[in-house]
Structures are given as C-alpha cells and as structure tokens.
Amino acid sequence: MPARRPAADFGGDYAFWVPTVKVAERHARFAKVYFYRFDIAPRIVRWAGLDATHGLEMFALFDRMDGLFGHALGLLGGRLAFKRAGRRMQRSWLQFARDGHPGPHWPHYTPKKRRTLIIDTHDRVDEDPRSERRLAWQQFVPHL
C-alpha cells in the first residue's frame, strides 16, 4: 500500500492539477490566462497529513470561515491567515470581473513562462512551479 501523502499527491495531480495545466496551456493560445495555486491550509489540514486540497480555496474566497465548518478548520490555528488570503482573492477576482485583469501583482500565464500566483500567507509569483513534476507527467501521460 502506498504512503498516504504520495498517494494523495498522485491522485490530486492526476485528477486536478495536470488537466488544469493542459487547459491553461491550450487556452493561453487564444486569450490571457491567470493561473494560481492555493497553498495556504489551516493547521488541522496539515495535521491530517495534507496540504491545501482541491476546493479548499472556496472557503477562503467565499468567506466561509465563520460558520461551523470554518471554525472547525481553524481549530488548531491558521484561521486569520486563511481569511486574509480570502480577502486578497476577493479583491483580485472582483478586479478581474470589472477590468479583465486581476491586478499588477498577477501576471498572465503563458506556456513559455508559466507564471503562477501562489496564494499563501504571503502571495508570490513563481515561474513554472513544480516544473519537474509537470515534465514527469508529460512523459508519463504524453497524450494529455
């Protein structure tokens, strides 16, 4: 039986990350793409042996940390940083809805540079984050 963390990483890559990268690559041929990776996770999620998982950012984006489940997520700490990340996301999403661009802090993604906004306690932009994994997946599943 595989270890829990590598199995979760493999499943997350296969089901969510790799297809998302492929969609971004293809869509970027025709329009600007703004790519992000949500890395902030409350301590209870990390205590469970996970990082930020698919869909977790929706709790931040839609400010759901004040409900029962949100309080449970923040039980061991990290709730305020999570809420702050959500407010930053809201500002970017709203500016994108108004202007078609989320702001100067978030450059567009191209298959050449692959600039990605990493949303964490302190946001940053990385060029081609996890490039080794992306290239390995490309070799493993070349038709994607």
TIMARVO-400448 format. One record per atom (N, C-alpha, C, CB): residue number from 1; residue in three letters; atom name; x, y, z. Coordinates in steps of 0.1 Angstrom, whole numbers, always signed. Glycine has a CB too. Layout:
! residues N
  pos  code  site      x      y      z
  NUM   Ala    CA      X      Y      Z
...
This chain:
! residues 144
  pos  code  site      x      y      z
    1   Met     N     +8    -12     +0
    1   Met    CA     +0     +0     +0
    1   Met     C     +9    +12     +0
    1   Met    CB    -10     +0    +12
    2   Pro     N     +6    +22     -9
    2   Pro    CA    +14    +34     -9
    2   Pro     C    +12    +43     +3
    2   Pro    CB    +11    +42    -22
    3   Ala     N    +23    +51     +6
    3   Ala    CA    +21    +60    +17
    3   Ala     C    +10    +70    +14
    3   Ala    CB    +35    +67    +20
    4   Arg     N     +4    +75    +24
    4   Arg    CA     -8    +84    +23
    4   Arg     C     -5    +96    +15
    4   Arg    CB    -13    +88    +37
    5   Arg     N     +6   +103    +18
    5   Arg    CA     +9   +116    +12
    5   Arg     C    +12   +114     -3
    5   Arg    CB    +21   +123    +19
    6   Pro     N    +22   +105     -7
    6   Pro    CA    +24   +104    -21
    6   Pro     C    +12    +99    -29
    6   Pro    CB    +35    +94    -24
    7   Ala     N     +3    +91    -23
    7   Ala    CA     -9    +87    -30
    7   Ala     C    -18    +99    -32
    7   Ala    CB    -16    +76    -22
    8   Ala     N    -20   +107    -22
    8   Ala    CA    -28   +119    -23
    8   Ala     C    -22   +129    -33
    8   Ala    CB    -29   +126     -9
    9   Asp     N     -9   +130    -34
    9   Asp    CA     -3   +139    -44
    9   Asp     C     -5   +134    -58
    9   Asp    CB    +12   +140    -41
   10   Phe     N     -4   +121    -59
   10   Phe    CA     -6   +115    -73
   10   Phe     C    -20   +116    -77
   10   Phe    CB     -2    +99    -72
   11   Gly     N    -30   +114    -68
   11   Gly    CA    -44   +115    -72
   11   Gly     C    -48   +129    -75
   11   Gly    CB    -52   +110    -60
   12   Gly     N    -42   +139    -67
   12   Gly    CA    -45   +153    -69
   12   Gly     C    -39   +158    -82
   12   Gly    CB    -40   +161    -58
   13   Asp     N    -27   +153    -85
   13   Asp    CA    -21   +157    -98
   13   Asp     C    -29   +152   -110
   13   Asp    CB     -7   +152    -99
   14   Tyr     N    -32   +139   -109
   14   Tyr    CA    -39   +132   -120
   14   Tyr     C    -53   +138   -122
   14   Tyr    CB    -40   +117   -117
   15   Ala     N    -61   +140   -111
   15   Ala    CA    -75   +144   -113
   15   Ala     C    -76   +159   -115
   15   Ala    CB    -82   +140   -100
   16   Phe     N    -67   +167   -109
   16   Phe    CA    -69   +182   -110
   16   Phe     C    -58   +190   -116
   16   Phe    CB    -72   +186    -96
   17   Trp     N    -46   +188   -111
   17   Trp    CA    -35   +197   -115
   17   Trp     C    -31   +195   -130
   17   Trp    CB    -23   +195   -106
   18   Val     N    -28   +183   -134
   18   Val    CA    -23   +181   -148
   18   Val     C    -34   +185   -158
   18   Val    CB    -20   +166   -150
   19   Pro     N    -46   +181   -156
   19   Pro    CA    -56   +186   -166
   19   Pro     C    -58   +202   -166
   19   Pro    CB    -70   +180   -163
   20   Thr     N    -56   +208   -154
   20   Thr    CA    -57   +222   -153
   20   Thr     C    -46   +229   -161
   20   Thr    CB    -58   +227   -139
   21   Val     N    -34   +224   -159
   21   Val    CA    -22   +229   -166
   21   Val     C    -25   +228   -181
   21   Val    CB     -9   +222   -162
   22   Lys     N    -30   +217   -186
   22   Lys    CA    -32   +215   -200
   22   Lys     C    -42   +224   -205
   22   Lys    CB    -36   +200   -203
   23   Val     N    -53   +227   -198
   23   Val    CA    -63   +236   -202
   23   Val     C    -57   +250   -203
   23   Val    CB    -75   +236   -192
   24   Ala     N    -49   +254   -193
   24   Ala    CA    -43   +267   -193
   24   Ala     C    -34   +269   -205
   24   Ala    CB    -35   +270   -180
   25   Glu     N    -26   +259   -208
   25   Glu    CA    -17   +259   -220
   25   Glu     C    -25   +262   -232
   25   Glu    CB     -9   +246   -221
   26   Arg     N    -35   +254   -234
   26   Arg    CA    -43   +255   -247
   26   Arg     C    -51   +268   -248
   26   Arg    CB    -52   +243   -248
   27   His     N    -57   +272   -236
   27   His    CA    -65   +284   -237
   27   His     C    -56   +296   -239
   27   His    CB    -73   +285   -223
   28   Ala     N    -44   +296   -234
   28   Ala    CA    -34   +307   -235
   28   Ala     C    -31   +310   -249
   28   Ala    CB    -22   +305   -227
   29   Arg     N    -33   +301   -258
   29   Arg    CA    -31   +304   -273
   29   Arg     C    -41   +314   -278
   29   Arg    CB    -32   +291   -281
   30   Phe     N    -52   +316   -271
   30   Phe    CA    -63   +324   -277
   30   Phe     C    -67   +336   -268
   30   Phe    CB    -75   +316   -279
   31   Ala     N    -64   +335   -255
   31   Ala    CA    -67   +346   -246
   31   Ala     C    -58   +346   -234
   31   Ala    CB    -82   +344   -241
   32   Lys     N    -58   +357   -226
   32   Lys    CA    -50   +357   -214
   32   Lys     C    -55   +348   -204
   32   Lys    CB    -49   +372   -209
   33   Val     N    -46   +341   -197
   33   Val    CA    -49   +332   -187
   33   Val     C    -42   +336   -174
   33   Val    CB    -45   +317   -190
   34   Tyr     N    -49   +336   -163
   34   Tyr    CA    -44   +339   -150
   34   Tyr     C    -44   +327   -141
   34   Tyr    CB    -51   +351   -143
   35   Phe     N    -33   +321   -138
   35   Phe    CA    -32   +308   -132
   35   Phe     C    -28   +310   -117
   35   Phe    CB    -21   +299   -139
   36   Tyr     N    -33   +302   -109
   36   Tyr    CA    -30   +303    -94
   36   Tyr     C    -29   +289    -88
   36   Tyr    CB    -40   +312    -87
   37   Arg     N    -21   +289    -77
   37   Arg    CA    -21   +277    -69
   37   Arg     C    -23   +281    -55
   37   Arg    CB     -7   +269    -70
   38   Phe     N    -33   +275    -48
   38   Phe    CA    -37   +279    -35
   38   Phe     C    -29   +270    -25
   38   Phe    CB    -52   +277    -33
   39   Asp     N    -20   +276    -18
   39   Asp    CA    -11   +268     -9
   39   Asp     C    -14   +269     +6
   39   Asp    CB     +3   +272    -11
   40   Ile     N    -22   +279    +10
   40   Ile    CA    -24   +281    +24
   40   Ile     C    -35   +270    +29
   40   Ile    CB    -29   +295    +27
   41   Ala     N    -32   +264    +40
   41   Ala    CA    -41   +255    +46
   41   Ala     C    -41   +256    +61
   41   Ala    CB    -37   +240    +41
   42   Pro     N    -52   +256    +67
   42   Pro    CA    -52   +257    +82
   42   Pro     C    -45   +245    +88
   42   Pro    CB    -67   +257    +87
   43   Arg     N    -40   +247   +100
   43   Arg    CA    -31   +237   +106
   43   Arg     C    -38   +223   +107
   43   Arg    CB    -27   +241   +120
   44   Ile     N    -51   +223   +109
   44   Ile    CA    -58   +210   +111
   44   Ile     C    -57   +201    +98
   44   Ile    CB    -72   +212   +115
   45   Val     N    -57   +208    +87
   45   Val    CA    -55   +201    +74
   45   Val     C    -41   +196    +73
   45   Val    CB    -58   +211    +62
   46   Arg     N    -31   +203    +77
   46   Arg    CA    -17   +199    +77
   46   Arg     C    -15   +188    +87
   46   Arg    CB     -7   +211    +79
   47   Trp     N    -21   +189    +98
   47   Trp    CA    -20   +179   +109
   47   Trp     C    -26   +165   +103
   47   Trp    CB    -28   +183   +121
   48   Ala     N    -36   +166    +95
   48   Ala    CA    -41   +154    +89
   48   Ala     C    -32   +148    +78
   48   Ala    CB    -55   +157    +83
   49   Gly     N    -21   +155    +75
   49   Gly    CA    -11   +150    +66
   49   Gly     C    -14   +155    +51
   49   Gly    CB    -12   +135    +66
   50   Leu     N    -22   +165    +50
   50   Leu    CA    -25   +171    +37
   50   Leu     C    -20   +185    +36
   50   Leu    CB    -40   +170    +34
   51   Asp     N    -19   +190    +23
   51   Asp    CA    -17   +204    +21
   51   Asp     C    -31   +210    +17
   51   Asp    CB     -6   +207     +9
   52   Ala     N    -30   +221    +11
   52   Ala    CA    -43   +227     +6
   52   Ala     C    -48   +217     -5
   52   Ala    CB    -41   +241     +0
   53   Thr     N    -60   +213     -4
   53   Thr    CA    -66   +203    -13
   53   Thr     C    -75   +210    -23
   53   Thr    CB    -73   +192     -5
   54   His     N    -79   +203    -33
   54   His    CA    -88   +209    -43
   54   His     C   -101   +214    -37
   54   His    CB    -92   +198    -54
   55   Gly     N   -105   +226    -40
   55   Gly    CA   -117   +232    -35
   55   Gly     C   -116   +239    -21
   55   Gly    CB   -127   +221    -33
   56   Leu     N   -105   +237    -14
   56   Leu    CA   -103   +244     -1
   56   Leu     C   -103   +259     -3
   56   Leu    CB    -90   +240     +5
   57   Glu     N    -98   +264    -14
   57   Glu    CA    -98   +279    -16
   57   Glu     C   -112   +285    -16
   57   Glu    CB    -91   +282    -28
   58   Met     N   -122   +277    -19
   58   Met    CA   -136   +282    -20
   58   Met     C   -140   +287     -6
   58   Met    CB   -145   +271    -25
   59   Phe     N   -135   +280     +5
   59   Phe    CA   -139   +285    +18
   59   Phe     C   -133   +299    +21
   59   Phe    CB   -134   +275    +29
   60   Ala     N   -121   +301    +15
   60   Ala    CA   -114   +314    +17
   60   Ala     C   -121   +325     +8
   60   Ala    CB    -99   +314    +14
   61   Leu     N   -123   +321     -5
   61   Leu    CA   -129   +330    -15
   61   Leu     C   -143   +335    -11
   61   Leu    CB   -129   +324    -28
   62   Phe     N   -151   +326     -6
   62   Phe    CA   -165   +329     -2
   62   Phe     C   -167   +332    +12
   62   Phe    CB   -174   +318     -7
   63   Asp     N   -155   +334    +20
   63   Asp    CA   -155   +338    +34
   63   Asp     C   -164   +329    +42
   63   Asp    CB   -160   +353    +35
   64   Arg     N   -161   +316    +42
   64   Arg    CA   -170   +306    +49
   64   Arg     C   -163   +302    +62
   64   Arg    CB   -172   +294    +40
   65   Met     N   -153   +309    +67
   65   Met    CA   -146   +305    +79
   65   Met     C   -153   +309    +92
   65   Met    CB   -132   +312    +79
   66   Asp     N   -164   +316    +91
   66   Asp    CA   -172   +320   +103
   66   Asp     C   -183   +310   +106
   66   Asp    CB   -178   +334   +102
   67   Gly     N   -185   +300    +98
   67   Gly    CA   -195   +290   +100
   67   Gly     C   -190   +279   +108
   67   Gly    CB   -201   +285    +87
   68   Leu     N   -198   +269   +111
   68   Leu    CA   -194   +257   +119
   68   Leu     C   -182   +250   +113
   68   Leu    CB   -205   +248   +121
   69   Phe     N   -182   +247   +100
   69   Phe    CA   -171   +240    +94
   69   Phe     C   -159   +249    +93
   69   Phe    CB   -175   +236    +80
   70   Gly     N   -160   +262    +91
   70   Gly    CA   -149   +271    +91
   70   Gly     C   -142   +272   +104
   70   Gly    CB   -153   +284    +86
   71   His     N   -150   +272   +115
   71   His    CA   -144   +272   +128
   71   His     C   -137   +259   +131
   71   His    CB   -155   +275   +139
   72   Ala     N   -142   +248   +126
   72   Ala    CA   -136   +235   +128
   72   Ala     C   -123   +235   +121
   72   Ala    CB   -145   +224   +124
   73   Leu     N   -122   +240   +109
   73   Leu    CA   -110   +241   +101
   73   Leu     C    -99   +249   +108
   73   Leu    CB   -113   +247    +87
   74   Gly     N   -103   +260   +115
   74   Gly    CA    -94   +268   +121
   74   Gly     C    -91   +265   +136
   74   Gly    CB    -99   +282   +121
   75   Leu     N    -96   +253   +140
   75   Leu    CA    -95   +249   +154
   75   Leu     C    -81   +249   +159
   75   Leu    CB   -101   +235   +156
   76   Leu     N    -71   +245   +151
   76   Leu    CA    -57   +244   +156
   76   Leu     C    -49   +256   +151
   76   Leu    CB    -51   +231   +151
   77   Gly     N    -55   +266   +145
   77   Gly    CA    -48   +278   +141
   77   Gly     C    -48   +279   +126
   77   Gly    CB    -34   +277   +146
   78   Gly     N    -44   +291   +122
   78   Gly    CA    -44   +294   +108
   78   Gly     C    -56   +301   +102
   78   Gly    CB    -41   +282   +100
   79   Arg     N    -66   +303   +110
   79   Arg    CA    -79   +309   +106
   79   Arg     C    -77   +323   +100
   79   Arg    CB    -89   +308   +117
   80   Leu     N    -70   +331   +108
   80   Leu    CA    -68   +345   +103
   80   Leu     C    -61   +347    +90
   80   Leu    CB    -62   +353   +114
   81   Ala     N    -50   +339    +89
   81   Ala    CA    -42   +340    +77
   81   Ala     C    -51   +335    +65
   81   Ala    CB    -29   +331    +78
   82   Phe     N    -59   +325    +67
   82   Phe    CA    -68   +319    +57
   82   Phe     C    -78   +330    +53
   82   Phe    CB    -75   +307    +62
   83   Lys     N    -83   +337    +63
   83   Lys    CA    -93   +347    +60
   83   Lys     C    -87   +359    +52
   83   Lys    CB   -100   +353    +73
   84   Arg     N    -74   +362    +56
   84   Arg    CA    -67   +373    +49
   84   Arg     C    -65   +369    +34
   84   Arg    CB    -54   +376    +55
   85   Ala     N    -61   +357    +32
   85   Ala    CA    -59   +352    +18
   85   Ala     C    -72   +353    +10
   85   Ala    CB    -54   +337    +18
   86   Gly     N    -83   +350    +17
   86   Gly    CA    -96   +351    +10
   86   Gly     C    -99   +365     +6
   86   Gly    CB   -107   +345    +20
   87   Arg     N    -96   +375    +15
   87   Arg    CA    -99   +389    +11
   87   Arg     C    -90   +393     -1
   87   Arg    CB    -96   +398    +23
   88   Arg     N    -78   +389     -1
   88   Arg    CA    -69   +392    -13
   88   Arg     C    -75   +386    -25
   88   Arg    CB    -55   +387    -10
   89   Met     N    -80   +373    -24
   89   Met    CA    -86   +367    -36
   89   Met     C    -98   +374    -41
   89   Met    CB    -89   +352    -32
   90   Gln     N   -106   +378    -31
   90   Gln    CA   -119   +385    -35
   90   Gln     C   -115   +398    -42
   90   Gln    CB   -127   +389    -22
   91   Arg     N   -105   +406    -38
   91   Arg    CA   -101   +418    -45
   91   Arg     C    -97   +415    -59
   91   Arg    CB    -90   +425    -37
   92   Ser     N    -89   +405    -61
   92   Ser    CA    -84   +401    -74
   92   Ser     C    -95   +396    -83
   92   Ser    CB    -73   +390    -73
   93   Trp     N   -104   +388    -78
   93   Trp    CA   -115   +383    -86
   93   Trp     C   -124   +394    -90
   93   Trp    CB   -123   +372    -78
   94   Leu     N   -127   +403    -81
   94   Leu    CA   -136   +414    -84
   94   Leu     C   -130   +424    -94
   94   Leu    CB   -139   +422    -71
   95   Gln     N   -117   +426    -93
   95   Gln    CA   -110   +435   -102
   95   Gln     C   -110   +428   -116
   95   Gln    CB    -95   +438    -98
   96   Phe     N   -108   +415   -117
   96   Phe    CA   -109   +408   -129
   96   Phe     C   -122   +409   -136
   96   Phe    CB   -105   +393   -127
   97   Ala     N   -133   +408   -127
   97   Ala    CA   -146   +409   -133
   97   Ala     C   -149   +423   -138
   97   Ala    CB   -157   +406   -122
   98   Arg     N   -143   +433   -132
   98   Arg    CA   -145   +447   -136
   98   Arg     C   -137   +450   -149
   98   Arg    CB   -142   +457   -125
   99   Asp     N   -124   +447   -148
   99   Asp    CA   -114   +452   -158
   99   Asp     C   -108   +441   -167
   99   Asp    CB   -103   +458   -151
  100   Gly     N   -111   +428   -165
  100   Gly    CA   -105   +418   -173
  100   Gly     C    -90   +415   -169
  100   Gly    CB   -105   +422   -187
  101   His     N    -86   +421   -158
  101   His    CA    -72   +418   -153
  101   His     C    -73   +418   -138
  101   His    CB    -62   +429   -158
  102   Pro     N    -67   +408   -131
  102   Pro    CA    -68   +408   -116
  102   Pro     C    -59   +417   -109
  102   Pro    CB    -65   +394   -112
  103   Gly     N    -50   +424   -116
  103   Gly    CA    -41   +434   -109
  103   Gly     C    -27   +432   -113
  103   Gly    CB    -43   +433    -94
  104   Pro     N    -18   +442   -110
  104   Pro    CA     -4   +441   -114
  104   Pro     C     +4   +430   -107
  104   Pro    CB     +2   +454   -112
  105   His     N     -1   +425    -96
  105   His    CA     +6   +415    -88
  105   His     C     +4   +401    -94
  105   His    CB     +1   +415    -74
  106   Trp     N     -4   +400   -105
  106   Trp    CA     -8   +387   -110
  106   Trp     C     -6   +387   -125
  106   Trp    CB    -22   +383   -107
  107   Pro     N     +6   +384   -130
  107   Pro    CA     +8   +384   -145
  107   Pro     C     +1   +372   -152
  107   Pro    CB    +23   +383   -148
  108   His     N     -1   +374   -165
  108   His    CA     -8   +363   -172
  108   His     C     +2   +351   -174
  108   His    CB    -14   +368   -185
  109   Tyr     N     -4   +340   -176
  109   Tyr    CA     +2   +327   -178
  109   Tyr     C     +5   +324   -193
  109   Tyr    CB     -6   +315   -172
  110   Thr     N    +16   +320   -196
  110   Thr    CA    +19   +315   -210
  110   Thr     C    +26   +302   -209
  110   Thr    CB    +28   +326   -218
  111   Pro     N    +25   +294   -219
  111   Pro    CA    +32   +281   -219
  111   Pro     C    +47   +282   -218
  111   Pro    CB    +29   +273   -231
  112   Lys     N    +52   +294   -222
  112   Lys    CA    +67   +296   -222
  112   Lys     C    +72   +300   -207
  112   Lys    CB    +71   +307   -231
  113   Lys     N    +65   +309   -201
  113   Lys    CA    +69   +314   -188
  113   Lys     C    +62   +307   -176
  113   Lys    CB    +67   +329   -187
  114   Arg     N    +49   +304   -178
  114   Arg    CA    +41   +297   -168
  114   Arg     C    +41   +304   -155
  114   Arg    CB    +47   +283   -166
  115   Arg     N    +39   +317   -155
  115   Arg    CA    +39   +325   -143
  115   Arg     C    +26   +322   -135
  115   Arg    CB    +40   +340   -146
  116   Thr     N    +27   +318   -123
  116   Thr    CA    +16   +313   -115
  116   Thr     C    +16   +321   -101
  116   Thr    CB    +18   +298   -112
  117   Leu     N     +5   +326    -98
  117   Leu    CA     +3   +333    -85
  117   Leu     C     +2   +322    -74
  117   Leu    CB     -9   +343    -85
  118   Ile     N    +11   +322    -65
  118   Ile    CA    +10   +312    -54
  118   Ile     C     +3   +320    -42
  118   Ile    CB    +24   +307    -50
  119   Ile     N     -9   +316    -39
  119   Ile    CA    -16   +322    -28
  119   Ile     C    -13   +315    -15
  119   Ile    CB    -32   +322    -30
  120   Asp     N     -7   +322     -6
  120   Asp    CA     -2   +316     +7
  120   Asp     C     -3   +327    +18
  120   Asp    CB    +12   +310     +6
  121   Thr     N     +3   +326    +29
  121   Thr    CA     +3   +336    +39
  121   Thr     C     +8   +349    +33
  121   Thr    CB    +11   +332    +51
  122   His     N    +18   +348    +24
  122   His    CA    +24   +359    +16
  122   His     C    +24   +354     +2
  122   His    CB    +38   +363    +21
  123   Asp     N    +16   +361     -7
  123   Asp    CA    +15   +357    -21
  123   Asp     C    +28   +360    -28
  123   Asp    CB     +3   +364    -27
  124   Arg     N    +30   +352    -38
  124   Arg    CA    +42   +354    -47
  124   Arg     C    +39   +349    -61
  124   Arg    CB    +55   +347    -41
  125   Val     N    +47   +352    -70
  125   Val    CA    +46   +347    -84
  125   Val     C    +58   +338    -87
  125   Val    CB    +44   +359    -94
  126   Asp     N    +56   +326    -91
  126   Asp    CA    +66   +317    -95
  126   Asp     C    +65   +314   -110
  126   Asp    CB    +66   +304    -86
  127   Glu     N    +77   +312   -116
  127   Glu    CA    +77   +308   -130
  127   Glu     C    +78   +293   -130
  127   Glu    CB    +88   +315   -138
  128   Asp     N    +68   +287   -136
  128   Asp    CA    +68   +272   -138
  128   Asp     C    +70   +264   -125
  128   Asp    CB    +78   +268   -148
  129   Pro     N    +62   +267   -115
  129   Pro    CA    +63   +259   -102
  129   Pro     C    +60   +244   -105
  129   Pro    CB    +54   +265    -91
  130   Arg     N    +68   +236    -98
  130   Arg    CA    +67   +222    -99
  130   Arg     C    +70   +217   -114
  130   Arg    CB    +53   +217    -95
  131   Ser     N    +79   +224   -120
  131   Ser    CA    +83   +221   -134
  131   Ser     C    +87   +206   -135
  131   Ser    CB    +94   +230   -139
  132   Glu     N    +95   +201   -126
  132   Glu    CA    +99   +187   -126
  132   Glu     C    +87   +178   -127
  132   Glu    CB   +109   +184   -114
  133   Arg     N    +78   +180   -118
  133   Arg    CA    +65   +172   -118
  133   Arg     C    +58   +173   -131
  133   Arg    CB    +56   +176   -107
  134   Arg     N    +57   +185   -136
  134   Arg    CA    +50   +187   -149
  134   Arg     C    +56   +179   -160
  134   Arg    CB    +49   +202   -152
  135   Leu     N    +69   +180   -161
  135   Leu    CA    +77   +173   -171
  135   Leu     C    +76   +158   -170
  135   Leu    CB    +91   +177   -171
  136   Ala     N    +76   +153   -157
  136   Ala    CA    +74   +139   -155
  136   Ala     C    +60   +134   -159
  136   Ala    CB    +76   +136   -140
  137   Trp     N    +50   +142   -156
  137   Trp    CA    +37   +138   -160
  137   Trp     C    +35   +139   -176
  137   Trp    CB    +26   +148   -154
  138   Gln     N    +42   +148   -182
  138   Gln    CA    +42   +149   -196
  138   Gln     C    +48   +136   -203
  138   Gln    CB    +50   +162   -201
  139   Gln     N    +58   +131   -196
  139   Gln    CA    +64   +118   -201
  139   Gln     C    +55   +106   -198
  139   Gln    CB    +78   +116   -195
  140   Phe     N    +49   +107   -187
  140   Phe    CA    +40    +96   -182
  140   Phe     C    +27    +95   -190
  140   Phe    CB    +37    +97   -167
  141   Val     N    +21   +106   -193
  141   Val    CA     +9   +107   -200
  141   Val     C    +10   +117   -211
  141   Val    CB     -3   +110   -190
  142   Pro     N    +17   +113   -222
  142   Pro    CA    +20   +123   -232
  142   Pro     C     +8   +128   -240
  142   Pro    CB    +30   +117   -242
  143   His     N     -3   +120   -240
  143   His    CA    -14   +125   -248
  143   His     C    -22   +136   -241
  143   His    CB    -23   +113   -251
  144   Leu     N    -19   +139   -229
  144   Leu    CA    -27   +150   -222
  144   Leu     C    -23   +163   -228
  144   Leu    CB    -25   +149   -207
